[in-house]
Amino acid sequence: MSRFLLCSFALVLLYPTAIDLYLVGLPQIAQDLGASESQLHIAFSIYLLGMATTMFLAGKVADKVGRKPVAIIGATVFAFASWLGSVAETSSVFLVARFVQGIGAGSCYVVAFAILRDTLDDKRRAKVLSMLNGITCIIPVIAPVIGHLIMLKFPWPNLFSAMAGMGVLVGLISCLVLKESLVAQSQIKGAESSGDVTKLEPFFQRFFISRVVMTSLGVTAILTYVNTSPIVIMELLNFSRGEYSTTMALMALVGMSSSFSAPILLSYCQQRTLIFTSKLLLIASALVLVLGNEVGDSNIFLLGFGLLSVGFSMGFGVAMSQALSPFSLRAGVASSLLGIAQVCSSAFYIWFMGVLGVSALNMLVIALSTAGIIGIALILFVPYQQNNNTYEEITGTS
């Protein structure tokens, strides 16, 4: 079982690393490629676009062929794209590299969640996904530090060389350590021909859609926080760049601690209670941020950011586990649908609020309030019913 956890954690880490590691070198990248920093900021959206466009296909292939081949190919594509980014001499080539990086990272992301659905029961999966969320919270803290250390001695292409090395390492782990967790293809075809899969694992079911909405709103809130935090903290609160970095690192550590605490809390309370509490904390965060803006107290703002970090980290892993629970034979596609919805809803919301000219603080408050209120409504009206069907339970074989 430990090998599955190691491989899943390694596969997931490619996604946040490719976002955070290169940012420290953005000014030098812009200078060398003859582009402005604002032009290269589009690389974030292009990276997410690469993830979104490949997730569904990766999920389908993972359910048909297996988890291991998709993991190996995804890591290989990520490594190649990272190398391409390291040798890019124009902004166009650089953006192409970022798009292809998204393809590789998206494939690995989908497979990681499918593996956990294959190998863990409901209680253990909820705990592990909470821990996984905590590990991803570490990346925004350590990746810029590692990037800074690299650039003290080497030029910015070495940031992408480091990502390429990470892709190679994950590829080797997938080749040498990962065991195939998908049930035999002949068994899946037998279940499909009898109609059992579509009857027991439909995607257009109320519960799955409710968890897609819930997790998408949560990711939208946290990514809105990431995108608006420089404006809120440095312009509204007049923090220096160093104070901003310290604040974001502190909030990431708060989120990480909350994620690692969730498995302990799940030993004493129900999943419903934990998710419900997390949504209340998001609403409380929105209210505290509004209060902080009214009184102009930076400490109140920091309290609001802390509540946001705890609320998201406490409930996201559990909600993801619940979303995957109904799918034992179609976990790859289910993971891809979740990922696509989360990426697209976040990108659309941030873009739409920008078009409307909504201020950074109001954009964040709206996202938090919406995630909290709708999340609570979904918990109350679409309750969770544990479904841990294995292949044998679905098909009646052993």
ABEGO torsion letter per residue (X at the ends): XAAAAAAAAAAAAAAAAAAAAAAAAAAAAAAAAGBBAAAAAAAAAAAAAAAAAAAAAAAAAAAAAEAAAAAAAAAAAAAAAAAAAAABABAAAAAAAAAAAAAAAAAAAAAAAAAAAAABBAAAAAAAAAAAAAAAAAAAAAAAAAAAAAAAABBAAAAAAAAAAAAAAAAAAAAAABBBABBBAAAAAAAAAAGAAAAABBABBAAAAAAAAAAAAAAAAAAAAAAAAAAAAAAAAGBBAAAAAAAAAAAAAAAAAAAAAAAAAAAABBAAAAAAAAAAAAAAAAAAAAAAAAAGBAAAAAAAAAAAAAAAAAAAAAAAAAAAAABAAAAAAAAAAAAAAAAAAAAAAAAAAAAAGBBAAAAAAAAAAAAAAAAAAAAAABBBBBBABBAAAAAGBX
